[in-house]
Amino acid sequence: MAFSIIGEHSSPLEIYPNPVSGQELQLRVEKIKDGSYPAKIVDSRGALLYAENLTFKSERASMVLQNDIPSGIYILQLQVNHKNVSARFVVK
């Protein structure tokens, strides 16, 4: 399964705040229908750290990070309408 990294300005997936200093990520995806979508977080080596279904309402969802996630660069991968979108984020 291939994922493409989409630049911050062209991505339908927005993650904020970025960098993350707390435990909660806010997500926004343009034109996404309300519902549940599979998401996962991988590290820079591609190792899976976390997976869950996110519930979007009015193009928005939130995700609570695990307490023990170390500082670094991560990729959130989201499957929307049989397509995979992803965006990078930084944990301080």
Biopython code that builds the backbone (N, CA, C, O; Angstrom):
import numpy as np
from Bio.PDB.StructureBuilder import StructureBuilder

atoms = [
    (1, "MET", "N", (0.847, -1.167, 0.000)),
    (1, "MET", "CA", (0.000, 0.000, 0.000)),
    (1, "MET", "C", (0.896, 1.236, 0.000)),
    (1, "MET", "O", (1.781, 1.351, 0.849)),
    (2, "ALA", "N", (0.688, 2.145, -0.920)),
    (2, "ALA", "CA", (1.533, 3.333, -1.033)),
    (2, "ALA", "C", (0.816, 4.548, -0.467)),
    (2, "ALA", "O", (-0.398, 4.696, -0.602)),
    (3, "PHE", "N", (1.582, 5.395, 0.156)),
    (3, "PHE", "CA", (1.070, 6.650, 0.686)),
    (3, "PHE", "C", (1.885, 7.775, 0.083)),
    (3, "PHE", "O", (3.098, 7.649, -0.087)),
    (4, "SER", "N", (1.230, 8.862, -0.237)),
    (4, "SER", "CA", (1.968, 10.014, -0.733)),
    (4, "SER", "C", (1.951, 11.099, 0.326)),
    (4, "SER", "O", (0.926, 11.356, 0.956)),
    (5, "ILE", "N", (3.099, 11.731, 0.514)),
    (5, "ILE", "CA", (3.192, 12.836, 1.446)),
    (5, "ILE", "C", (2.768, 14.083, 0.697)),
    (5, "ILE", "O", (3.330, 14.422, -0.344)),
    (6, "ILE", "N", (1.796, 14.744, 1.229)),
    (6, "ILE", "CA", (1.248, 15.907, 0.560)),
    (6, "ILE", "C", (1.732, 17.142, 1.300)),
    (6, "ILE", "O", (1.688, 17.198, 2.529)),
    (7, "GLY", "N", (2.189, 18.117, 0.556)),
    (7, "GLY", "CA", (2.702, 19.343, 1.151)),
    (7, "GLY", "C", (1.661, 20.069, 1.974)),
    (7, "GLY", "O", (0.458, 19.919, 1.759)),
    (8, "GLU", "N", (2.134, 20.851, 2.908)),
    (8, "GLU", "CA", (1.268, 21.534, 3.856)),
    (8, "GLU", "C", (0.247, 22.429, 3.164)),
    (8, "GLU", "O", (-0.887, 22.540, 3.629)),
    (9, "HIS", "N", (0.630, 23.071, 2.062)),
    (9, "HIS", "CA", (-0.260, 24.023, 1.416)),
    (9, "HIS", "C", (-1.247, 23.364, 0.455)),
    (9, "HIS", "O", (-2.278, 23.960, 0.143)),
    (10, "SER", "N", (-0.965, 22.162, -0.018)),
    (10, "SER", "CA", (-1.836, 21.539, -1.004)),
    (10, "SER", "C", (-2.636, 20.370, -0.444)),
    (10, "SER", "O", (-3.447, 19.777, -1.156)),
    (11, "SER", "N", (-2.420, 20.038, 0.804)),
    (11, "SER", "CA", (-3.041, 18.854, 1.370)),
    (11, "SER", "C", (-4.496, 19.091, 1.748)),
    (11, "SER", "O", (-4.838, 20.138, 2.299)),
    (12, "PRO", "N", (-5.356, 18.111, 1.449)),
    (12, "PRO", "CA", (-6.717, 18.198, 1.965)),
    (12, "PRO", "C", (-6.753, 17.889, 3.467)),
    (12, "PRO", "O", (-7.763, 18.132, 4.127)),
    (13, "LEU", "N", (-5.647, 17.351, 4.005)),
    (13, "LEU", "CA", (-5.540, 17.005, 5.424)),
    (13, "LEU", "C", (-4.700, 18.052, 6.138)),
    (13, "LEU", "O", (-3.533, 18.254, 5.804)),
    (14, "GLU", "N", (-5.293, 18.715, 7.115)),
    (14, "GLU", "CA", (-4.578, 19.687, 7.937)),
    (14, "GLU", "C", (-4.478, 19.145, 9.356)),
    (14, "GLU", "O", (-5.444, 18.601, 9.890)),
    (15, "ILE", "N", (-3.305, 19.296, 9.961)),
    (15, "ILE", "CA", (-3.076, 18.893, 11.345)),
    (15, "ILE", "C", (-2.636, 20.129, 12.109)),
    (15, "ILE", "O", (-1.737, 20.851, 11.678)),
    (16, "TYR", "N", (-3.273, 20.367, 13.241)),
    (16, "TYR", "CA", (-2.862, 21.500, 14.064)),
    (16, "TYR", "C", (-3.134, 21.189, 15.527)),
    (16, "TYR", "O", (-4.030, 20.396, 15.813)),
    (17, "PRO", "N", (-2.403, 21.777, 16.464)),
    (17, "PRO", "CA", (-1.239, 22.613, 16.190)),
    (17, "PRO", "C", (-0.096, 21.759, 15.659)),
    (17, "PRO", "O", (-0.033, 20.557, 15.921)),
    (18, "ASN", "N", (0.780, 22.369, 14.933)),
    (18, "ASN", "CA", (1.946, 21.672, 14.395)),
    (18, "ASN", "C", (3.118, 22.641, 14.419)),
    (18, "ASN", "O", (3.165, 23.564, 13.606)),
    (19, "PRO", "N", (4.054, 22.456, 15.323)),
    (19, "PRO", "CA", (4.328, 21.265, 16.122)),
    (19, "PRO", "C", (3.357, 21.108, 17.295)),
    (19, "PRO", "O", (2.749, 22.069, 17.766)),
    (20, "VAL", "N", (3.239, 19.863, 17.743)),
    (20, "VAL", "CA", (2.359, 19.504, 18.849)),
    (20, "VAL", "C", (3.164, 19.553, 20.139)),
    (20, "VAL", "O", (4.243, 18.968, 20.227)),
    (21, "SER", "N", (2.641, 20.248, 21.135)),
    (21, "SER", "CA", (3.330, 20.267, 22.421)),
    (21, "SER", "C", (2.494, 19.587, 23.497)),
    (21, "SER", "O", (3.009, 19.275, 24.570)),
    (22, "GLY", "N", (1.221, 19.355, 23.228)),
    (22, "GLY", "CA", (0.353, 18.650, 24.165)),
    (22, "GLY", "C", (0.077, 17.248, 23.665)),
    (22, "GLY", "O", (0.915, 16.640, 22.999)),
    (23, "GLN", "N", (-1.093, 16.741, 23.985)),
    (23, "GLN", "CA", (-1.432, 15.376, 23.592)),
    (23, "GLN", "C", (-2.526, 15.302, 22.544)),
    (23, "GLN", "O", (-2.832, 14.210, 22.065)),
    (24, "GLU", "N", (-3.122, 16.419, 22.171)),
    (24, "GLU", "CA", (-4.261, 16.353, 21.269)),
    (24, "GLU", "C", (-3.959, 16.997, 19.921)),
    (24, "GLU", "O", (-3.461, 18.120, 19.842)),
    (25, "LEU", "N", (-4.273, 16.255, 18.872)),
    (25, "LEU", "CA", (-4.180, 16.755, 17.501)),
    (25, "LEU", "C", (-5.582, 17.111, 17.031)),
    (25, "LEU", "O", (-6.541, 16.392, 17.312)),
    (26, "GLN", "N", (-5.693, 18.198, 16.331)),
    (26, "GLN", "CA", (-6.935, 18.558, 15.664)),
    (26, "GLN", "C", (-6.717, 18.317, 14.177)),
    (26, "GLN", "O", (-5.672, 18.673, 13.631)),
    (27, "LEU", "N", (-7.691, 17.720, 13.532)),
    (27, "LEU", "CA", (-7.585, 17.393, 12.110)),
    (27, "LEU", "C", (-8.728, 18.037, 11.346)),
    (27, "LEU", "O", (-9.846, 18.159, 11.845)),
    (28, "ARG", "N", (-8.421, 18.441, 10.133)),
    (28, "ARG", "CA", (-9.443, 18.952, 9.227)),
    (28, "ARG", "C", (-9.165, 18.382, 7.846)),
    (28, "ARG", "O", (-8.032, 18.413, 7.366)),
    (29, "VAL", "N", (-10.206, 17.862, 7.215)),
    (29, "VAL", "CA", (-10.100, 17.340, 5.855)),
    (29, "VAL", "C", (-11.197, 17.994, 5.026)),
    (29, "VAL", "O", (-12.382, 17.889, 5.343)),
    (30, "GLU", "N", (-10.783, 18.670, 3.963)),
    (30, "GLU", "CA", (-11.740, 19.334, 3.088)),
    (30, "GLU", "C", (-12.674, 18.324, 2.429)),
    (30, "GLU", "O", (-12.237, 17.273, 1.958)),
    (31, "LYS", "N", (-13.929, 18.645, 2.402)),
    (31, "LYS", "CA", (-14.955, 17.895, 1.672)),
    (31, "LYS", "C", (-15.116, 16.446, 2.128)),
    (31, "LYS", "O", (-15.580, 15.609, 1.353)),
    (32, "ILE", "N", (-14.743, 16.137, 3.366)),
    (32, "ILE", "CA", (-14.940, 14.782, 3.876)),
    (32, "ILE", "C", (-16.360, 14.676, 4.435)),
    (32, "ILE", "O", (-16.848, 15.604, 5.080)),
    (33, "LYS", "N", (-17.007, 13.562, 4.189)),
    (33, "LYS", "CA", (-18.346, 13.342, 4.730)),
    (33, "LYS", "C", (-18.238, 12.944, 6.196)),
    (33, "LYS", "O", (-17.253, 12.332, 6.609)),
    (34, "ASP", "N", (-19.245, 13.292, 6.973)),
    (34, "ASP", "CA", (-19.279, 12.875, 8.372)),
    (34, "ASP", "C", (-19.228, 11.355, 8.438)),
    (34, "ASP", "O", (-19.899, 10.668, 7.667)),
    (35, "GLY", "N", (-18.430, 10.837, 9.361)),
    (35, "GLY", "CA", (-18.319, 9.397, 9.513)),
    (35, "GLY", "C", (-17.001, 9.002, 10.132)),
    (35, "GLY", "O", (-16.220, 9.849, 10.565)),
    (36, "SER", "N", (-16.764, 7.701, 10.169)),
    (36, "SER", "CA", (-15.571, 7.132, 10.787)),
    (36, "SER", "C", (-14.591, 6.684, 9.706)),
    (36, "SER", "O", (-14.977, 6.047, 8.725)),
    (37, "TYR", "N", (-13.313, 7.028, 9.901)),
    (37, "TYR", "CA", (-12.278, 6.721, 8.924)),
    (37, "TYR", "C", (-11.047, 6.166, 9.630)),
    (37, "TYR", "O", (-10.663, 6.677, 10.683)),
    (38, "PRO", "N", (-10.414, 5.124, 9.069)),
    (38, "PRO", "CA", (-9.213, 4.560, 9.691)),
    (38, "PRO", "C", (-8.020, 5.505, 9.560)),
    (38, "PRO", "O", (-7.764, 6.079, 8.502)),
    (39, "ALA", "N", (-7.303, 5.642, 10.673)),
    (39, "ALA", "CA", (-6.118, 6.499, 10.705)),
    (39, "ALA", "C", (-5.018, 5.789, 11.466)),
    (39, "ALA", "O", (-5.278, 4.971, 12.348)),
    (40, "LYS", "N", (-3.777, 6.115, 11.110)),
    (40, "LYS", "CA", (-2.654, 5.582, 11.872)),
    (40, "LYS", "C", (-1.520, 6.589, 11.881)),
    (40, "LYS", "O", (-1.411, 7.450, 11.008)),
    (41, "ILE", "N", (-0.683, 6.454, 12.890)),
    (41, "ILE", "CA", (0.501, 7.290, 13.022)),
    (41, "ILE", "C", (1.709, 6.390, 12.902)),
    (41, "ILE", "O", (1.808, 5.367, 13.581)),
    (42, "VAL", "N", (2.638, 6.781, 12.025)),
    (42, "VAL", "CA", (3.892, 6.047, 11.866)),
    (42, "VAL", "C", (5.045, 7.010, 12.127)),
    (42, "VAL", "O", (4.919, 8.221, 11.949)),
    (43, "ASP", "N", (6.169, 6.444, 12.552)),
    (43, "ASP", "CA", (7.350, 7.280, 12.781)),
    (43, "ASP", "C", (8.138, 7.433, 11.486)),
    (43, "ASP", "O", (7.724, 6.939, 10.437)),
    (44, "SER", "N", (9.268, 8.117, 11.562)),
    (44, "SER", "CA", (10.056, 8.395, 10.360)),
    (44, "SER", "C", (10.644, 7.144, 9.717)),
    (44, "SER", "O", (11.070, 7.184, 8.562)),
    (45, "ARG", "N", (10.673, 6.022, 10.461)),
    (45, "ARG", "CA", (11.149, 4.754, 9.895)),
    (45, "ARG", "C", (10.011, 3.921, 9.319)),
    (45, "ARG", "O", (10.246, 2.867, 8.728)),
    (46, "GLY", "N", (8.771, 4.396, 9.493)),
    (46, "GLY", "CA", (7.614, 3.667, 8.993)),
    (46, "GLY", "C", (7.001, 2.713, 9.994)),
    (46, "GLY", "O", (6.071, 1.978, 9.661)),
    (47, "ALA", "N", (7.514, 2.714, 11.235)),
    (47, "ALA", "CA", (6.972, 1.826, 12.270)),
    (47, "ALA", "C", (5.631, 2.364, 12.765)),
    (47, "ALA", "O", (5.495, 3.553, 13.054)),
    (48, "LEU", "N", (4.649, 1.478, 12.857)),
    (48, "LEU", "CA", (3.321, 1.854, 13.327)),
    (48, "LEU", "C", (3.357, 2.120, 14.825)),
    (48, "LEU", "O", (3.792, 1.271, 15.602)),
    (49, "LEU", "N", (2.899, 3.304, 15.227)),
    (49, "LEU", "CA", (2.844, 3.662, 16.642)),
    (49, "LEU", "C", (1.433, 3.610, 17.190)),
    (49, "LEU", "O", (1.224, 3.291, 18.361)),
    (50, "TYR", "N", (0.456, 3.927, 16.335)),
    (50, "TYR", "CA", (-0.890, 4.093, 16.846)),
    (50, "TYR", "C", (-1.874, 3.966, 15.692)),
    (50, "TYR", "O", (-1.602, 4.432, 14.585)),
    (51, "ALA", "N", (-3.009, 3.339, 15.946)),
    (51, "ALA", "CA", (-4.056, 3.228, 14.924)),
    (51, "ALA", "C", (-5.419, 3.304, 15.594)),
    (51, "ALA", "O", (-5.617, 2.754, 16.678)),
    (52, "GLU", "N", (-6.341, 3.973, 14.961)),
    (52, "GLU", "CA", (-7.714, 4.055, 15.453)),
    (52, "GLU", "C", (-8.610, 4.574, 14.341)),
    (52, "GLU", "O", (-8.129, 5.098, 13.337)),
    (53, "ASN", "N", (-9.901, 4.427, 14.524)),
    (53, "ASN", "CA", (-10.864, 5.033, 13.620)),
    (53, "ASN", "C", (-11.211, 6.404, 14.171)),
    (53, "ASN", "O", (-11.547, 6.543, 15.347)),
    (54, "LEU", "N", (-11.128, 7.412, 13.320)),
    (54, "LEU", "CA", (-11.449, 8.774, 13.722)),
    (54, "LEU", "C", (-12.828, 9.139, 13.209)),
    (54, "LEU", "O", (-13.177, 8.835, 12.068)),
    (55, "THR", "N", (-13.603, 9.786, 14.046)),
    (55, "THR", "CA", (-14.937, 10.220, 13.667)),
    (55, "THR", "C", (-14.890, 11.687, 13.267)),
    (55, "THR", "O", (-14.556, 12.558, 14.071)),
    (56, "PHE", "N", (-15.231, 11.943, 12.006)),
    (56, "PHE", "CA", (-15.245, 13.301, 11.486)),
    (56, "PHE", "C", (-16.663, 13.841, 11.497)),
    (56, "PHE", "O", (-17.618, 13.142, 11.160)),
    (57, "LYS", "N", (-16.776, 15.092, 11.890)),
    (57, "LYS", "CA", (-18.045, 15.811, 11.849)),
    (57, "LYS", "C", (-17.732, 17.225, 11.383)),
    (57, "LYS", "O", (-16.865, 17.892, 11.947)),
    (58, "SER", "N", (-18.431, 17.677, 10.365)),
    (58, "SER", "CA", (-18.195, 19.005, 9.782)),
    (58, "SER", "C", (-16.729, 19.189, 9.402)),
    (58, "SER", "O", (-16.133, 20.231, 9.674)),
    (59, "GLU", "N", (-16.158, 18.165, 8.772)),
    (59, "GLU", "CA", (-14.779, 18.152, 8.263)),
    (59, "GLU", "C", (-13.714, 18.132, 9.353)),
    (59, "GLU", "O", (-12.537, 18.322, 9.044)),
    (60, "ARG", "N", (-14.077, 17.909, 10.615)),
    (60, "ARG", "CA", (-13.110, 17.980, 11.714)),
    (60, "ARG", "C", (-13.155, 16.739, 12.603)),
    (60, "ARG", "O", (-14.191, 16.095, 12.768)),
    (61, "ALA", "N", (-11.982, 16.432, 13.169)),
    (61, "ALA", "CA", (-11.855, 15.332, 14.132)),
    (61, "ALA", "C", (-10.693, 15.666, 15.056)),
    (61, "ALA", "O", (-9.895, 16.559, 14.772)),
    (62, "SER", "N", (-10.609, 14.942, 16.162)),
    (62, "SER", "CA", (-9.462, 15.108, 17.055)),
    (62, "SER", "C", (-8.909, 13.735, 17.396)),
    (62, "SER", "O", (-9.612, 12.726, 17.333)),
    (63, "MET", "N", (-7.638, 13.724, 17.757)),
    (63, "MET", "CA", (-6.948, 12.483, 18.109)),
    (63, "MET", "C", (-6.077, 12.773, 19.322)),
    (63, "MET", "O", (-5.325, 13.748, 19.333)),
    (64, "VAL", "N", (-6.179, 11.930, 20.342)),
    (64, "VAL", "CA", (-5.355, 12.083, 21.537)),
    (64, "VAL", "C", (-4.143, 11.172, 21.399)),
    (64, "VAL", "O", (-4.273, 9.966, 21.190)),
    (65, "LEU", "N", (-2.963, 11.772, 21.521)),
    (65, "LEU", "CA", (-1.718, 11.015, 21.418)),
    (65, "LEU", "C", (-1.418, 10.296, 22.721)),
    (65, "LEU", "O", (-1.844, 10.722, 23.795)),
    (66, "GLN", "N", (-0.689, 9.216, 22.615)),
    (66, "GLN", "CA", (-0.265, 8.473, 23.796)),
    (66, "GLN", "C", (0.733, 9.305, 24.588)),
    (66, "GLN", "O", (1.481, 10.102, 24.022)),
    (67, "ASN", "N", (0.735, 9.110, 25.907)),
    (67, "ASN", "CA", (1.638, 9.859, 26.789)),
    (67, "ASN", "C", (3.100, 9.649, 26.452)),
    (67, "ASN", "O", (3.909, 10.565, 26.599)),
    (68, "ASP", "N", (3.445, 8.460, 26.003)),
    (68, "ASP", "CA", (4.856, 8.119, 25.836)),
    (68, "ASP", "C", (5.399, 8.358, 24.422)),
    (68, "ASP", "O", (6.462, 7.838, 24.085)),
    (69, "ILE", "N", (4.705, 9.119, 23.603)),
    (69, "ILE", "CA", (5.208, 9.371, 22.255)),
    (69, "ILE", "C", (6.377, 10.364, 22.361)),
    (69, "ILE", "O", (6.200, 11.482, 22.845)),
    (70, "PRO", "N", (7.558, 9.953, 21.912)),
    (70, "PRO", "CA", (8.735, 10.821, 22.049)),
    (70, "PRO", "C", (8.731, 11.965, 21.033)),
    (70, "PRO", "O", (8.013, 11.928, 20.034)),
    (71, "SER", "N", (9.539, 12.969, 21.310)),
    (71, "SER", "CA", (9.702, 14.079, 20.372)),
    (71, "SER", "C", (10.206, 13.538, 19.040)),
    (71, "SER", "O", (11.022, 12.616, 19.006)),
    (72, "GLY", "N", (9.720, 14.111, 17.951)),
    (72, "GLY", "CA", (10.169, 13.664, 16.639)),
    (72, "GLY", "C", (9.187, 14.036, 15.553)),
    (72, "GLY", "O", (8.209, 14.744, 15.792)),
    (73, "ILE", "N", (9.461, 13.546, 14.352)),
    (73, "ILE", "CA", (8.615, 13.786, 13.185)),
    (73, "ILE", "C", (7.800, 12.526, 12.922)),
    (73, "ILE", "O", (8.337, 11.419, 12.912)),
    (74, "TYR", "N", (6.507, 12.705, 12.709)),
    (74, "TYR", "CA", (5.590, 11.589, 12.504)),
    (74, "TYR", "C", (4.723, 11.850, 11.283)),
    (74, "TYR", "O", (4.630, 12.977, 10.796)),
    (75, "ILE", "N", (4.096, 10.797, 10.802)),
    (75, "ILE", "CA", (3.190, 10.900, 9.662)),
    (75, "ILE", "C", (1.843, 10.326, 10.078)),
    (75, "ILE", "O", (1.753, 9.198, 10.563)),
    (76, "LEU", "N", (0.804, 11.119, 9.880)),
    (76, "LEU", "CA", (-0.558, 10.650, 10.096)),
    (76, "LEU", "C", (-1.082, 10.203, 8.745)),
    (76, "LEU", "O", (-1.077, 10.977, 7.787)),
    (77, "GLN", "N", (-1.534, 8.966, 8.660)),
    (77, "GLN", "CA", (-2.075, 8.407, 7.423)),
    (77, "GLN", "C", (-3.564, 8.180, 7.633)),
    (77, "GLN", "O", (-3.977, 7.569, 8.619)),
    (78, "LEU", "N", (-4.354, 8.669, 6.713)),
    (78, "LEU", "CA", (-5.806, 8.600, 6.816)),
    (78, "LEU", "C", (-6.364, 8.038, 5.521)),
    (78, "LEU", "O", (-5.983, 8.466, 4.432)),
    (79, "GLN", "N", (-7.273, 7.070, 5.645)),
    (79, "GLN", "CA", (-7.907, 6.494, 4.460)),
    (79, "GLN", "C", (-9.277, 7.136, 4.288)),
    (79, "GLN", "O", (-10.147, 7.022, 5.151)),
    (80, "VAL", "N", (-9.450, 7.818, 3.149)),
    (80, "VAL", "CA", (-10.687, 8.536, 2.862)),
    (80, "VAL", "C", (-11.175, 8.118, 1.482)),
    (80, "VAL", "O", (-10.484, 8.324, 0.484)),
    (81, "ASN", "N", (-12.356, 7.537, 1.428)),
    (81, "ASN", "CA", (-12.956, 7.136, 0.147)),
    (81, "ASN", "C", (-12.008, 6.291, -0.697)),
    (81, "ASN", "O", (-11.821, 6.555, -1.885)),
    (82, "HIS", "N", (-11.420, 5.289, -0.086)),
    (82, "HIS", "CA", (-10.506, 4.346, -0.734)),
    (82, "HIS", "C", (-9.221, 4.999, -1.236)),
    (82, "HIS", "O", (-8.514, 4.421, -2.060)),
    (83, "LYS", "N", (-8.919, 6.187, -0.749)),
    (83, "LYS", "CA", (-7.662, 6.866, -1.069)),
    (83, "LYS", "C", (-6.939, 7.158, 0.238)),
    (83, "LYS", "O", (-7.561, 7.395, 1.273)),
    (84, "ASN", "N", (-5.623, 7.137, 0.165)),
    (84, "ASN", "CA", (-4.824, 7.414, 1.346)),
    (84, "ASN", "C", (-4.233, 8.808, 1.247)),
    (84, "ASN", "O", (-3.604, 9.160, 0.249)),
    (85, "VAL", "N", (-4.443, 9.594, 2.287)),
    (85, "VAL", "CA", (-3.814, 10.910, 2.374)),
    (85, "VAL", "C", (-2.980, 10.919, 3.646)),
    (85, "VAL", "O", (-3.290, 10.222, 4.612)),
    (86, "SER", "N", (-1.935, 11.704, 3.634)),
    (86, "SER", "CA", (-1.079, 11.755, 4.811)),
    (86, "SER", "C", (-0.500, 13.144, 4.975)),
    (86, "SER", "O", (-0.428, 13.927, 4.027)),
    (87, "ALA", "N", (-0.093, 13.430, 6.192)),
    (87, "ALA", "CA", (0.541, 14.708, 6.492)),
    (87, "ALA", "C", (1.526, 14.486, 7.625)),
    (87, "ALA", "O", (1.324, 13.638, 8.495)),
    (88, "ARG", "N", (2.587, 15.259, 7.594)),
    (88, "ARG", "CA", (3.605, 15.170, 8.640)),
    (88, "ARG", "C", (3.252, 16.108, 9.783)),
    (88, "ARG", "O", (2.616, 17.144, 9.591)),
    (89, "PHE", "N", (3.683, 15.717, 10.973)),
    (89, "PHE", "CA", (3.576, 16.617, 12.113)),
    (89, "PHE", "C", (4.746, 16.356, 13.038)),
    (89, "PHE", "O", (5.373, 15.297, 12.992)),
    (90, "VAL", "N", (5.029, 17.335, 13.876)),
    (90, "VAL", "CA", (6.168, 17.276, 14.782)),
    (90, "VAL", "C", (5.655, 17.258, 16.211)),
    (90, "VAL", "O", (4.755, 18.019, 16.566)),
    (91, "VAL", "N", (6.232, 16.385, 17.030)),
    (91, "VAL", "CA", (5.951, 16.364, 18.468)),
    (91, "VAL", "C", (7.158, 16.965, 19.162)),
    (91, "VAL", "O", (8.288, 16.518, 18.964)),
    (92, "LYS", "N", (6.911, 17.981, 19.978)),
    (92, "LYS", "CA", (8.010, 18.624, 20.717)),
    (92, "LYS", "C", (8.333, 17.851, 21.968)),
    (92, "LYS", "O", (9.228, 18.237, 22.719)),
]
sb = StructureBuilder()
sb.init_structure("model")
sb.init_model(0)
sb.init_chain("A")
sb.init_seg("    ")
for serial, (resi, resn, name, xyz) in enumerate(atoms, 1):
    if name == "N":
        sb.init_residue(resn, " ", resi, " ")
    sb.init_atom(name, np.array(xyz, "f"), 0.0, 1.0, " ", f" {name:<3s}", serial, name[0])
structure = sb.get_structure()
